[in-house]
């Protein structure tokens, strides 16, 4: 179980860095990460995505990125379910 938790934490850190890096590239007017890639990252690591969106103030106004909060809710429900069972 601890290996799974470690991997989950690392995925969320990677997603956080992905959002912050994309914001950095946006400010520098450079090549950007696809929105679909950011959303897939959010599906796998929503804690990191939410943190990245808030810290970097990135993609917070785009409607499709409201999905990130749905992904987070799904992860919370799954985590609670795993802890109970």
N, CA, C and O atoms as a Maestro MAE file, in Angstrom:
{
 s_m_m2io_version
 :::
 2.0.0
}

f_m_ct {
 s_m_title
 :::
 protein
 m_atom[340] {
  # First column is atom index #
  i_m_mmod_type
  r_m_x_coord
  r_m_y_coord
  r_m_z_coord
  i_m_residue_number
  s_m_chain_name
  s_m_pdb_residue_name
  s_m_pdb_atom_name
  i_m_atomic_number
  :::
  1 25 0.818 -1.199 0.000 1 A "UNK " " N  " 7
  2 3 0.000 0.000 0.000 1 A "UNK " " CA " 6
  3 2 0.861 1.262 0.000 1 A "UNK " " C  " 6
  4 15 0.504 2.249 -0.642 1 A "UNK " " O  " 8
  5 25 1.971 1.242 0.700 2 A "UNK " " N  " 7
  6 3 2.808 2.439 0.777 2 A "UNK " " CA " 6
  7 2 3.432 2.776 -0.583 2 A "UNK " " C  " 6
  8 15 3.654 3.951 -0.875 2 A "UNK " " O  " 8
  9 25 3.718 1.777 -1.413 3 A "UNK " " N  " 7
  10 3 4.254 2.030 -2.754 3 A "UNK " " CA " 6
  11 2 3.193 2.722 -3.622 3 A "UNK " " C  " 6
  12 15 3.503 3.634 -4.389 3 A "UNK " " O  " 8
  13 25 1.964 2.284 -3.492 4 A "UNK " " N  " 7
  14 3 0.875 2.906 -4.242 4 A "UNK " " CA " 6
  15 2 0.701 4.362 -3.809 4 A "UNK " " C  " 6
  16 15 0.521 5.245 -4.647 4 A "UNK " " O  " 8
  17 25 0.755 4.605 -2.523 5 A "UNK " " N  " 7
  18 3 0.637 5.969 -2.007 5 A "UNK " " CA " 6
  19 2 1.781 6.841 -2.511 5 A "UNK " " C  " 6
  20 15 1.564 7.986 -2.908 5 A "UNK " " O  " 8
  21 25 2.987 6.307 -2.496 6 A "UNK " " N  " 7
  22 3 4.145 7.051 -2.994 6 A "UNK " " CA " 6
  23 2 3.978 7.389 -4.475 6 A "UNK " " C  " 6
  24 15 4.239 8.522 -4.881 6 A "UNK " " O  " 8
  25 25 3.553 6.433 -5.274 7 A "UNK " " N  " 7
  26 3 3.328 6.680 -6.695 7 A "UNK " " CA " 6
  27 2 2.231 7.722 -6.920 7 A "UNK " " C  " 6
  28 15 2.338 8.567 -7.809 7 A "UNK " " O  " 8
  29 25 1.196 7.651 -6.118 8 A "UNK " " N  " 7
  30 3 0.098 8.617 -6.224 8 A "UNK " " CA " 6
  31 2 0.591 10.031 -5.909 8 A "UNK " " C  " 6
  32 15 0.231 10.989 -6.594 8 A "UNK " " O  " 8
  33 25 1.400 10.149 -4.887 9 A "UNK " " N  " 7
  34 3 1.978 11.448 -4.530 9 A "UNK " " CA " 6
  35 2 2.885 11.955 -5.648 9 A "UNK " " C  " 6
  36 15 2.828 13.130 -6.010 9 A "UNK " " O  " 8
  37 25 3.717 11.076 -6.194 10 A "UNK " " N  " 7
  38 3 4.626 11.484 -7.275 10 A "UNK " " CA " 6
  39 2 3.865 11.919 -8.532 10 A "UNK " " C  " 6
  40 15 4.262 12.878 -9.194 10 A "UNK " " O  " 8
  41 25 2.788 11.227 -8.858 11 A "UNK " " N  " 7
  42 3 1.965 11.619 -10.014 11 A "UNK " " CA " 6
  43 2 1.386 13.008 -9.789 11 A "UNK " " C  " 6
  44 15 1.399 13.841 -10.696 11 A "UNK " " O  " 8
  45 25 0.883 13.261 -8.598 12 A "UNK " " N  " 7
  46 3 0.306 14.568 -8.305 12 A "UNK " " CA " 6
  47 2 1.355 15.679 -8.338 12 A "UNK " " C  " 6
  48 15 1.062 16.789 -8.783 12 A "UNK " " O  " 8
  49 25 2.556 15.399 -7.877 13 A "UNK " " N  " 7
  50 3 3.646 16.379 -7.960 13 A "UNK " " CA " 6
  51 2 3.996 16.654 -9.421 13 A "UNK " " C  " 6
  52 15 4.206 17.801 -9.814 13 A "UNK " " O  " 8
  53 25 4.056 15.587 -10.219 14 A "UNK " " N  " 7
  54 3 4.359 15.753 -11.645 14 A "UNK " " CA " 6
  55 2 3.289 16.601 -12.336 14 A "UNK " " C  " 6
  56 15 3.613 17.454 -13.162 14 A "UNK " " O  " 8
  57 25 2.031 16.373 -12.007 15 A "UNK " " N  " 7
  58 3 0.944 17.146 -12.609 15 A "UNK " " CA " 6
  59 2 1.015 18.603 -12.157 15 A "UNK " " C  " 6
  60 15 0.811 19.511 -12.963 15 A "UNK " " O  " 8
  61 25 1.298 18.831 -10.896 16 A "UNK " " N  " 7
  62 3 1.493 20.195 -10.402 16 A "UNK " " CA " 6
  63 2 2.573 20.903 -11.211 16 A "UNK " " C  " 6
  64 15 2.377 22.029 -11.668 16 A "UNK " " O  " 8
  65 25 3.709 20.243 -11.387 17 A "UNK " " N  " 7
  66 3 4.809 20.829 -12.150 17 A "UNK " " CA " 6
  67 2 4.421 21.051 -13.606 17 A "UNK " " C  " 6
  68 15 4.860 22.023 -14.220 17 A "UNK " " O  " 8
  69 25 3.610 20.167 -14.162 18 A "UNK " " N  " 7
  70 3 3.167 20.302 -15.547 18 A "UNK " " CA " 6
  71 2 2.333 21.578 -15.714 18 A "UNK " " C  " 6
  72 15 2.514 22.307 -16.689 18 A "UNK " " O  " 8
  73 25 1.432 21.853 -14.783 19 A "UNK " " N  " 7
  74 3 0.600 23.051 -14.859 19 A "UNK " " CA " 6
  75 2 1.442 24.317 -14.665 19 A "UNK " " C  " 6
  76 15 1.262 25.300 -15.384 19 A "UNK " " O  " 8
  77 25 2.350 24.291 -13.703 20 A "UNK " " N  " 7
  78 3 3.192 25.462 -13.456 20 A "UNK " " CA " 6
  79 2 4.109 25.720 -14.654 20 A "UNK " " C  " 6
  80 15 4.307 26.869 -15.049 20 A "UNK " " O  " 8
  81 25 4.665 24.656 -15.229 21 A "UNK " " N  " 7
  82 3 5.549 24.805 -16.387 21 A "UNK " " CA " 6
  83 2 4.781 25.353 -17.593 21 A "UNK " " C  " 6
  84 15 5.301 26.186 -18.335 21 A "UNK " " O  " 8
  85 25 3.544 24.885 -17.789 22 A "UNK " " N  " 7
  86 3 2.753 25.391 -18.906 22 A "UNK " " CA " 6
  87 2 2.456 26.876 -18.725 22 A "UNK " " C  " 6
  88 15 2.465 27.627 -19.700 22 A "UNK " " O  " 8
  89 25 2.197 27.303 -17.510 23 A "UNK " " N  " 7
  90 3 1.970 28.729 -17.257 23 A "UNK " " CA " 6
  91 2 3.238 29.535 -17.570 23 A "UNK " " C  " 6
  92 15 3.175 30.616 -18.154 23 A "UNK " " O  " 8
  93 25 4.383 28.984 -17.169 24 A "UNK " " N  " 7
  94 3 5.660 29.640 -17.466 24 A "UNK " " CA " 6
  95 2 5.846 29.791 -18.979 24 A "UNK " " C  " 6
  96 15 6.263 30.845 -19.459 24 A "UNK " " O  " 8
  97 25 5.531 28.725 -19.724 25 A "UNK " " N  " 7
  98 3 5.645 28.779 -21.178 25 A "UNK " " CA " 6
  99 2 4.647 29.768 -21.778 25 A "UNK " " C  " 6
  100 15 4.950 30.422 -22.776 25 A "UNK " " O  " 8
  101 25 3.486 29.880 -21.193 26 A "UNK " " N  " 7
  102 3 2.482 30.824 -21.692 26 A "UNK " " CA " 6
  103 2 2.975 32.262 -21.534 26 A "UNK " " C  " 6
  104 15 2.813 33.086 -22.433 26 A "UNK " " O  " 8
  105 25 3.568 32.547 -20.396 27 A "UNK " " N  " 7
  106 3 4.096 33.897 -20.164 27 A "UNK " " CA " 6
  107 2 5.245 34.223 -21.111 27 A "UNK " " C  " 6
  108 15 5.405 35.368 -21.533 27 A "UNK " " O  " 8
  109 25 6.047 33.204 -21.444 28 A "UNK " " N  " 7
  110 3 7.200 33.396 -22.323 28 A "UNK " " CA " 6
  111 2 6.813 33.299 -23.799 28 A "UNK " " C  " 6
  112 15 7.668 33.411 -24.677 28 A "UNK " " O  " 8
  113 25 5.530 33.092 -24.067 29 A "UNK " " N  " 7
  114 3 5.027 32.961 -25.443 29 A "UNK " " CA " 6
  115 2 5.759 31.852 -26.197 29 A "UNK " " C  " 6
  116 15 6.196 32.032 -27.334 29 A "UNK " " O  " 8
  117 25 5.880 30.699 -25.533 30 A "UNK " " N  " 7
  118 3 6.543 29.535 -26.132 30 A "UNK " " CA " 6
  119 2 5.537 28.415 -26.342 30 A "UNK " " C  " 6
  120 15 4.360 28.536 -26.002 30 A "UNK " " O  " 8
  121 25 6.038 27.312 -26.917 31 A "UNK " " N  " 7
  122 3 5.214 26.131 -27.182 31 A "UNK " " CA " 6
  123 2 4.551 25.671 -25.898 31 A "UNK " " C  " 6
  124 15 5.180 25.619 -24.841 31 A "UNK " " O  " 8
  125 25 3.267 25.336 -26.003 32 A "UNK " " N  " 7
  126 3 2.461 25.012 -24.834 32 A "UNK " " CA " 6
  127 2 2.092 23.543 -24.790 32 A "UNK " " C  " 6
  128 15 2.133 22.839 -25.799 32 A "UNK " " O  " 8
  129 25 1.736 23.104 -23.611 33 A "UNK " " N  " 7
  130 3 1.219 21.755 -23.415 33 A "UNK " " CA " 6
  131 2 -0.231 21.741 -23.881 33 A "UNK " " C  " 6
  132 15 -0.984 22.676 -23.608 33 A "UNK " " O  " 8
  133 25 -0.623 20.679 -24.586 34 A "UNK " " N  " 7
  134 3 -2.008 20.569 -25.060 34 A "UNK " " CA " 6
  135 2 -2.960 20.548 -23.867 34 A "UNK " " C  " 6
  136 15 -2.650 19.996 -22.812 34 A "UNK " " O  " 8
  137 25 -4.115 21.156 -24.059 35 A "UNK " " N  " 7
  138 3 -5.117 21.142 -22.997 35 A "UNK " " CA " 6
  139 2 -5.563 19.719 -22.680 35 A "UNK " " C  " 6
  140 15 -5.830 19.391 -21.524 35 A "UNK " " O  " 8
  141 25 -5.642 18.878 -23.702 36 A "UNK " " N  " 7
  142 3 -6.036 17.480 -23.459 36 A "UNK " " CA " 6
  143 2 -5.013 16.772 -22.573 36 A "UNK " " C  " 6
  144 15 -5.383 15.943 -21.742 36 A "UNK " " O  " 8
  145 25 -3.735 17.093 -22.744 37 A "UNK " " N  " 7
  146 3 -2.691 16.496 -21.905 37 A "UNK " " CA " 6
  147 2 -2.829 16.983 -20.469 37 A "UNK " " C  " 6
  148 15 -2.687 16.199 -19.530 37 A "UNK " " O  " 8
  149 25 -3.103 18.265 -20.295 38 A "UNK " " N  " 7
  150 3 -3.302 18.804 -18.951 38 A "UNK " " CA " 6
  151 2 -4.508 18.156 -18.280 38 A "UNK " " C  " 6
  152 15 -4.468 17.858 -17.086 38 A "UNK " " O  " 8
  153 25 -5.578 17.935 -19.040 39 A "UNK " " N  " 7
  154 3 -6.777 17.311 -18.467 39 A "UNK " " CA " 6
  155 2 -6.550 15.839 -18.129 39 A "UNK " " C  " 6
  156 15 -7.060 15.353 -17.120 39 A "UNK " " O  " 8
  157 25 -5.799 15.132 -18.951 40 A "UNK " " N  " 7
  158 3 -5.474 13.736 -18.633 40 A "UNK " " CA " 6
  159 2 -4.615 13.694 -17.367 40 A "UNK " " C  " 6
  160 15 -4.803 12.838 -16.503 40 A "UNK " " O  " 8
  161 25 -3.676 14.626 -17.271 41 A "UNK " " N  " 7
  162 3 -2.885 14.727 -16.048 41 A "UNK " " CA " 6
  163 2 -3.776 14.975 -14.845 41 A "UNK " " C  " 6
  164 15 -3.565 14.391 -13.782 41 A "UNK " " O  " 8
  165 25 -4.771 15.837 -15.005 42 A "UNK " " N  " 7
  166 3 -5.700 16.138 -13.916 42 A "UNK " " CA " 6
  167 2 -6.533 14.922 -13.532 42 A "UNK " " C  " 6
  168 15 -6.860 14.737 -12.360 42 A "UNK " " O  " 8
  169 25 -6.875 14.099 -14.508 43 A "UNK " " N  " 7
  170 3 -7.628 12.881 -14.216 43 A "UNK " " CA " 6
  171 2 -6.805 11.936 -13.336 43 A "UNK " " C  " 6
  172 15 -7.338 11.279 -12.442 43 A "UNK " " O  " 8
  173 25 -5.508 11.879 -13.602 44 A "UNK " " N  " 7
  174 3 -4.619 10.981 -12.845 44 A "UNK " " CA " 6
  175 2 -4.133 11.594 -11.533 44 A "UNK " " C  " 6
  176 15 -3.927 10.886 -10.547 44 A "UNK " " O  " 8
  177 25 -3.954 12.901 -11.529 45 A "UNK " " N  " 7
  178 3 -3.428 13.582 -10.345 45 A "UNK " " CA " 6
  179 2 -4.155 14.889 -10.082 45 A "UNK " " C  " 6
  180 15 -3.581 15.962 -10.262 45 A "UNK " " O  " 8
  181 25 -5.415 14.813 -9.656 46 A "UNK " " N  " 7
  182 3 -6.206 16.035 -9.512 46 A "UNK " " CA " 6
  183 2 -5.729 16.961 -8.397 46 A "UNK " " C  " 6
  184 15 -5.920 18.174 -8.485 46 A "UNK " " O  " 8
  185 25 -5.115 16.417 -7.355 47 A "UNK " " N  " 7
  186 3 -4.605 17.282 -6.278 47 A "UNK " " CA " 6
  187 2 -3.519 18.204 -6.832 47 A "UNK " " C  " 6
  188 15 -3.493 19.398 -6.532 47 A "UNK " " O  " 8
  189 25 -2.632 17.642 -7.635 48 A "UNK " " N  " 7
  190 3 -1.577 18.434 -8.254 48 A "UNK " " CA " 6
  191 2 -2.123 19.431 -9.254 48 A "UNK " " C  " 6
  192 15 -1.622 20.551 -9.359 48 A "UNK " " O  " 8
  193 25 -3.154 19.027 -9.994 49 A "UNK " " N  " 7
  194 3 -3.754 19.925 -10.977 49 A "UNK " " CA " 6
  195 2 -4.412 21.122 -10.292 49 A "UNK " " C  " 6
  196 15 -4.231 22.264 -10.716 49 A "UNK " " O  " 8
  197 25 -5.166 20.859 -9.244 50 A "UNK " " N  " 7
  198 3 -5.815 21.954 -8.513 50 A "UNK " " CA " 6
  199 2 -4.758 22.873 -7.910 50 A "UNK " " C  " 6
  200 15 -4.879 24.096 -7.983 50 A "UNK " " O  " 8
  201 25 -3.730 22.288 -7.320 51 A "UNK " " N  " 7
  202 3 -2.656 23.101 -6.731 51 A "UNK " " CA " 6
  203 2 -1.965 23.934 -7.808 51 A "UNK " " C  " 6
  204 15 -1.696 25.117 -7.599 51 A "UNK " " O  " 8
  205 25 -1.679 23.332 -8.947 52 A "UNK " " N  " 7
  206 3 -1.033 24.050 -10.045 52 A "UNK " " CA " 6
  207 2 -1.899 25.161 -10.598 52 A "UNK " " C  " 6
  208 15 -1.409 26.247 -10.908 52 A "UNK " " O  " 8
  209 25 -3.195 24.888 -10.721 53 A "UNK " " N  " 7
  210 3 -4.114 25.913 -11.219 53 A "UNK " " CA " 6
  211 2 -4.166 27.098 -10.260 53 A "UNK " " C  " 6
  212 15 -4.178 28.252 -10.689 53 A "UNK " " O  " 8
  213 25 -4.195 26.810 -8.971 54 A "UNK " " N  " 7
  214 3 -4.308 27.883 -7.987 54 A "UNK " " CA " 6
  215 2 -2.985 28.628 -7.798 54 A "UNK " " C  " 6
  216 15 -2.963 29.859 -7.760 54 A "UNK " " O  " 8
  217 25 -1.886 27.885 -7.681 55 A "UNK " " N  " 7
  218 3 -0.581 28.530 -7.471 55 A "UNK " " CA " 6
  219 2 -0.151 29.379 -8.655 55 A "UNK " " C  " 6
  220 15 0.356 30.487 -8.482 55 A "UNK " " O  " 8
  221 25 -0.356 28.855 -9.861 56 A "UNK " " N  " 7
  222 3 0.084 29.562 -11.057 56 A "UNK " " CA " 6
  223 2 -1.025 30.414 -11.668 56 A "UNK " " C  " 6
  224 15 -0.801 31.118 -12.653 56 A "UNK " " O  " 8
  225 25 -2.217 30.349 -11.083 57 A "UNK " " N  " 7
  226 3 -3.379 31.040 -11.652 57 A "UNK " " CA " 6
  227 2 -3.506 30.720 -13.138 57 A "UNK " " C  " 6
  228 15 -3.548 31.596 -14.002 57 A "UNK " " O  " 8
  229 25 -3.564 29.414 -13.381 58 A "UNK " " N  " 7
  230 3 -3.522 28.912 -14.754 58 A "UNK " " CA " 6
  231 2 -4.760 28.079 -15.057 58 A "UNK " " C  " 6
  232 15 -5.083 27.149 -14.319 58 A "UNK " " O  " 8
  233 25 -5.445 28.410 -16.132 59 A "UNK " " N  " 7
  234 3 -6.618 27.690 -16.635 59 A "UNK " " CA " 6
  235 2 -7.809 27.762 -15.674 59 A "UNK " " C  " 6
  236 15 -8.733 26.956 -15.777 59 A "UNK " " O  " 8
  237 25 -7.796 28.699 -14.762 60 A "UNK " " N  " 7
  238 3 -8.876 28.775 -13.782 60 A "UNK " " CA " 6
  239 2 -10.173 29.319 -14.371 60 A "UNK " " C  " 6
  240 15 -11.242 29.080 -13.809 60 A "UNK " " O  " 8
  241 25 -10.109 30.032 -15.469 61 A "UNK " " N  " 7
  242 3 -11.297 30.630 -16.072 61 A "UNK " " CA " 6
  243 2 -11.865 29.803 -17.230 61 A "UNK " " C  " 6
  244 15 -12.966 30.082 -17.703 61 A "UNK " " O  " 8
  245 25 -11.126 28.795 -17.687 62 A "UNK " " N  " 7
  246 3 -11.587 27.986 -18.820 62 A "UNK " " CA " 6
  247 2 -12.622 26.968 -18.334 62 A "UNK " " C  " 6
  248 15 -12.390 26.224 -17.381 62 A "UNK " " O  " 8
  249 25 -13.747 26.957 -19.005 63 A "UNK " " N  " 7
  250 3 -14.868 26.114 -18.595 63 A "UNK " " CA " 6
  251 2 -14.498 24.640 -18.526 63 A "UNK " " C  " 6
  252 15 -14.852 23.959 -17.563 63 A "UNK " " O  " 8
  253 25 -13.794 24.140 -19.529 64 A "UNK " " N  " 7
  254 3 -13.489 22.700 -19.532 64 A "UNK " " CA " 6
  255 2 -12.590 22.298 -18.367 64 A "UNK " " C  " 6
  256 15 -12.550 21.123 -18.000 64 A "UNK " " O  " 8
  257 25 -11.875 23.242 -17.787 65 A "UNK " " N  " 7
  258 3 -11.004 22.923 -16.661 65 A "UNK " " CA " 6
  259 2 -11.760 22.875 -15.335 65 A "UNK " " C  " 6
  260 15 -11.163 22.603 -14.293 65 A "UNK " " O  " 8
  261 25 -13.065 23.137 -15.362 66 A "UNK " " N  " 7
  262 3 -13.905 22.872 -14.183 66 A "UNK " " CA " 6
  263 2 -13.965 21.370 -13.944 66 A "UNK " " C  " 6
  264 15 -14.259 20.924 -12.835 66 A "UNK " " O  " 8
  265 25 -13.685 20.585 -14.992 67 A "UNK " " N  " 7
  266 3 -13.619 19.123 -14.862 67 A "UNK " " CA " 6
  267 2 -12.580 18.690 -13.828 67 A "UNK " " C  " 6
  268 15 -12.733 17.645 -13.196 67 A "UNK " " O  " 8
  269 25 -11.546 19.474 -13.656 68 A "UNK " " N  " 7
  270 3 -10.492 19.131 -12.695 68 A "UNK " " CA " 6
  271 2 -11.100 18.935 -11.307 68 A "UNK " " C  " 6
  272 15 -10.698 18.034 -10.571 68 A "UNK " " O  " 8
  273 25 -12.064 19.776 -10.955 69 A "UNK " " N  " 7
  274 3 -12.702 19.659 -9.643 69 A "UNK " " CA " 6
  275 2 -13.601 18.427 -9.558 69 A "UNK " " C  " 6
  276 15 -13.760 17.845 -8.485 69 A "UNK " " O  " 8
  277 25 -14.179 18.036 -10.675 70 A "UNK " " N  " 7
  278 3 -14.957 16.789 -10.724 70 A "UNK " " CA " 6
  279 2 -14.010 15.605 -10.519 70 A "UNK " " C  " 6
  280 15 -14.321 14.677 -9.772 70 A "UNK " " O  " 8
  281 25 -12.857 15.640 -11.184 71 A "UNK " " N  " 7
  282 3 -11.864 14.573 -11.013 71 A "UNK " " CA " 6
  283 2 -11.414 14.484 -9.557 71 A "UNK " " C  " 6
  284 15 -11.249 13.390 -9.016 71 A "UNK " " O  " 8
  285 25 -11.218 15.641 -8.927 72 A "UNK " " N  " 7
  286 3 -10.808 15.665 -7.521 72 A "UNK " " CA " 6
  287 2 -11.889 15.036 -6.647 72 A "UNK " " C  " 6
  288 15 -11.584 14.242 -5.757 72 A "UNK " " O  " 8
  289 25 -13.135 15.383 -6.895 73 A "UNK " " N  " 7
  290 3 -14.232 14.802 -6.129 73 A "UNK " " CA " 6
  291 2 -14.282 13.286 -6.291 73 A "UNK " " C  " 6
  292 15 -14.498 12.560 -5.321 73 A "UNK " " O  " 8
  293 25 -14.084 12.815 -7.507 74 A "UNK " " N  " 7
  294 3 -14.064 11.366 -7.758 74 A "UNK " " CA " 6
  295 2 -12.933 10.708 -6.967 74 A "UNK " " C  " 6
  296 15 -13.124 9.648 -6.372 74 A "UNK " " O  " 8
  297 25 -11.769 11.329 -6.960 75 A "UNK " " N  " 7
  298 3 -10.640 10.770 -6.208 75 A "UNK " " CA " 6
  299 2 -10.931 10.757 -4.713 75 A "UNK " " C  " 6
  300 15 -10.594 9.792 -4.027 75 A "UNK " " O  " 8
  301 25 -11.551 11.814 -4.201 76 A "UNK " " N  " 7
  302 3 -11.896 11.853 -2.780 76 A "UNK " " CA " 6
  303 2 -12.847 10.719 -2.437 76 A "UNK " " C  " 6
  304 15 -12.658 10.027 -1.437 76 A "UNK " " O  " 8
  305 25 -13.863 10.526 -3.259 77 A "UNK " " N  " 7
  306 3 -14.825 9.441 -3.022 77 A "UNK " " CA " 6
  307 2 -14.115 8.089 -3.050 77 A "UNK " " C  " 6
  308 15 -14.367 7.239 -2.195 77 A "UNK " " O  " 8
  309 25 -13.232 7.885 -4.025 78 A "UNK " " N  " 7
  310 3 -12.505 6.607 -4.113 78 A "UNK " " CA " 6
  311 2 -11.580 6.392 -2.917 78 A "UNK " " C  " 6
  312 15 -11.485 5.279 -2.399 78 A "UNK " " O  " 8
  313 25 -10.904 7.442 -2.479 79 A "UNK " " N  " 7
  314 3 -10.008 7.327 -1.324 79 A "UNK " " CA " 6
  315 2 -10.803 6.980 -0.064 79 A "UNK " " C  " 6
  316 15 -10.393 6.117 0.713 79 A "UNK " " O  " 8
  317 25 -11.926 7.644 0.133 80 A "UNK " " N  " 7
  318 3 -12.764 7.346 1.296 80 A "UNK " " CA " 6
  319 2 -13.271 5.917 1.211 80 A "UNK " " C  " 6
  320 15 -13.266 5.194 2.208 80 A "UNK " " O  " 8
  321 25 -13.704 5.509 0.043 81 A "UNK " " N  " 7
  322 3 -14.198 4.136 -0.130 81 A "UNK " " CA " 6
  323 2 -13.094 3.122 0.188 81 A "UNK " " C  " 6
  324 15 -13.346 2.118 0.854 81 A "UNK " " O  " 8
  325 25 -11.865 3.386 -0.292 82 A "UNK " " N  " 7
  326 3 -10.751 2.471 -0.020 82 A "UNK " " CA " 6
  327 2 -10.415 2.413 1.471 82 A "UNK " " C  " 6
  328 15 -10.072 1.353 1.995 82 A "UNK " " O  " 8
  329 25 -10.513 3.540 2.140 83 A "UNK " " N  " 7
  330 3 -10.213 3.570 3.584 83 A "UNK " " CA " 6
  331 2 -11.269 2.846 4.397 83 A "UNK " " C  " 6
  332 15 -10.961 2.251 5.430 83 A "UNK " " O  " 8
  333 25 -12.511 2.893 3.939 84 A "UNK " " N  " 7
  334 3 -13.607 2.252 4.670 84 A "UNK " " CA " 6
  335 2 -13.602 0.743 4.440 84 A "UNK " " C  " 6
  336 15 -13.933 -0.031 5.338 84 A "UNK " " O  " 8
  337 25 -13.225 0.334 3.234 85 A "UNK " " N  " 7
  338 3 -13.273 -1.110 2.912 85 A "UNK " " CA " 6
  339 2 -11.962 -1.758 3.083 85 A "UNK " " C  " 6
  340 15 -11.833 -2.960 2.854 85 A "UNK " " O  " 8
  :::
 }
 m_bond[339] {
  # First column is bond index #
  i_m_from
  i_m_to
  i_m_order
  :::
  1 1 2 1
  2 2 3 1
  3 3 4 2
  4 3 5 1
  5 5 6 1
  6 6 7 1
  7 7 8 2
  8 7 9 1
  9 9 10 1
  10 10 11 1
  11 11 12 2
  12 11 13 1
  13 13 14 1
  14 14 15 1
  15 15 16 2
  16 15 17 1
  17 17 18 1
  18 18 19 1
  19 19 20 2
  20 19 21 1
  21 21 22 1
  22 22 23 1
  23 23 24 2
  24 23 25 1
  25 25 26 1
  26 26 27 1
  27 27 28 2
  28 27 29 1
  29 29 30 1
  30 30 31 1
  31 31 32 2
  32 31 33 1
  33 33 34 1
  34 34 35 1
  35 35 36 2
  36 35 37 1
  37 37 38 1
  38 38 39 1
  39 39 40 2
  40 39 41 1
  41 41 42 1
  42 42 43 1
  43 43 44 2
  44 43 45 1
  45 45 46 1
  46 46 47 1
  47 47 48 2
  48 47 49 1
  49 49 50 1
  50 50 51 1
  51 51 52 2
  52 51 53 1
  53 53 54 1
  54 54 55 1
  55 55 56 2
  56 55 57 1
  57 57 58 1
  58 58 59 1
  59 59 60 2
  60 59 61 1
  61 61 62 1
  62 62 63 1
  63 63 64 2
  64 63 65 1
  65 65 66 1
  66 66 67 1
  67 67 68 2
  68 67 69 1
  69 69 70 1
  70 70 71 1
  71 71 72 2
  72 71 73 1
  73 73 74 1
  74 74 75 1
  75 75 76 2
  76 75 77 1
  77 77 78 1
  78 78 79 1
  79 79 80 2
  80 79 81 1
  81 81 82 1
  82 82 83 1
  83 83 84 2
  84 83 85 1
  85 85 86 1
  86 86 87 1
  87 87 88 2
  88 87 89 1
  89 89 90 1
  90 90 91 1
  91 91 92 2
  92 91 93 1
  93 93 94 1
  94 94 95 1
  95 95 96 2
  96 95 97 1
  97 97 98 1
  98 98 99 1
  99 99 100 2
  100 99 101 1
  101 101 102 1
  102 102 103 1
  103 103 104 2
  104 103 105 1
  105 105 106 1
  106 106 107 1
  107 107 108 2
  108 107 109 1
  109 109 110 1
  110 110 111 1
  111 111 112 2
  112 111 113 1
  113 113 114 1
  114 114 115 1
  115 115 116 2
  116 115 117 1
  117 117 118 1
  118 118 119 1
  119 119 120 2
  120 119 121 1
  121 121 122 1
  122 122 123 1
  123 123 124 2
  124 123 125 1
  125 125 126 1
  126 126 127 1
  127 127 128 2
  128 127 129 1
  129 129 130 1
  130 130 131 1
  131 131 132 2
  132 131 133 1
  133 133 134 1
  134 134 135 1
  135 135 136 2
  136 135 137 1
  137 137 138 1
  138 138 139 1
  139 139 140 2
  140 139 141 1
  141 141 142 1
  142 142 143 1
  143 143 144 2
  144 143 145 1
  145 145 146 1
  146 146 147 1
  147 147 148 2
  148 147 149 1
  149 149 150 1
  150 150 151 1
  151 151 152 2
  152 151 153 1
  153 153 154 1
  154 154 155 1
  155 155 156 2
  156 155 157 1
  157 157 158 1
  158 158 159 1
  159 159 160 2
  160 159 161 1
  161 161 162 1
  162 162 163 1
  163 163 164 2
  164 163 165 1
  165 165 166 1
  166 166 167 1
  167 167 168 2
  168 167 169 1
  169 169 170 1
  170 170 171 1
  171 171 172 2
  172 171 173 1
  173 173 174 1
  174 174 175 1
  175 175 176 2
  176 175 177 1
  177 177 178 1
  178 178 179 1
  179 179 180 2
  180 179 181 1
  181 181 182 1
  182 182 183 1
  183 183 184 2
  184 183 185 1
  185 185 186 1
  186 186 187 1
  187 187 188 2
  188 187 189 1
  189 189 190 1
  190 190 191 1
  191 191 192 2
  192 191 193 1
  193 193 194 1
  194 194 195 1
  195 195 196 2
  196 195 197 1
  197 197 198 1
  198 198 199 1
  199 199 200 2
  200 199 201 1
  201 201 202 1
  202 202 203 1
  203 203 204 2
  204 203 205 1
  205 205 206 1
  206 206 207 1
  207 207 208 2
  208 207 209 1
  209 209 210 1
  210 210 211 1
  211 211 212 2
  212 211 213 1
  213 213 214 1
  214 214 215 1
  215 215 216 2
  216 215 217 1
  217 217 218 1
  218 218 219 1
  219 219 220 2
  220 219 221 1
  221 221 222 1
  222 222 223 1
  223 223 224 2
  224 223 225 1
  225 225 226 1
  226 226 227 1
  227 227 228 2
  228 227 229 1
  229 229 230 1
  230 230 231 1
  231 231 232 2
  232 231 233 1
  233 233 234 1
  234 234 235 1
  235 235 236 2
  236 235 237 1
  237 237 238 1
  238 238 239 1
  239 239 240 2
  240 239 241 1
  241 241 242 1
  242 242 243 1
  243 243 244 2
  244 243 245 1
  245 245 246 1
  246 246 247 1
  247 247 248 2
  248 247 249 1
  249 249 250 1
  250 250 251 1
  251 251 252 2
  252 251 253 1
  253 253 254 1
  254 254 255 1
  255 255 256 2
  256 255 257 1
  257 257 258 1
  258 258 259 1
  259 259 260 2
  260 259 261 1
  261 261 262 1
  262 262 263 1
  263 263 264 2
  264 263 265 1
  265 265 266 1
  266 266 267 1
  267 267 268 2
  268 267 269 1
  269 269 270 1
  270 270 271 1
  271 271 272 2
  272 271 273 1
  273 273 274 1
  274 274 275 1
  275 275 276 2
  276 275 277 1
  277 277 278 1
  278 278 279 1
  279 279 280 2
  280 279 281 1
  281 281 282 1
  282 282 283 1
  283 283 284 2
  284 283 285 1
  285 285 286 1
  286 286 287 1
  287 287 288 2
  288 287 289 1
  289 289 290 1
  290 290 291 1
  291 291 292 2
  292 291 293 1
  293 293 294 1
  294 294 295 1
  295 295 296 2
  296 295 297 1
  297 297 298 1
  298 298 299 1
  299 299 300 2
  300 299 301 1
  301 301 302 1
  302 302 303 1
  303 303 304 2
  304 303 305 1
  305 305 306 1
  306 306 307 1
  307 307 308 2
  308 307 309 1
  309 309 310 1
  310 310 311 1
  311 311 312 2
  312 311 313 1
  313 313 314 1
  314 314 315 1
  315 315 316 2
  316 315 317 1
  317 317 318 1
  318 318 319 1
  319 319 320 2
  320 319 321 1
  321 321 322 1
  322 322 323 1
  323 323 324 2
  324 323 325 1
  325 325 326 1
  326 326 327 1
  327 327 328 2
  328 327 329 1
  329 329 330 1
  330 330 331 1
  331 331 332 2
  332 331 333 1
  333 333 334 1
  334 334 335 1
  335 335 336 2
  336 335 337 1
  337 337 338 1
  338 338 339 1
  339 339 340 2
  :::
 }
}
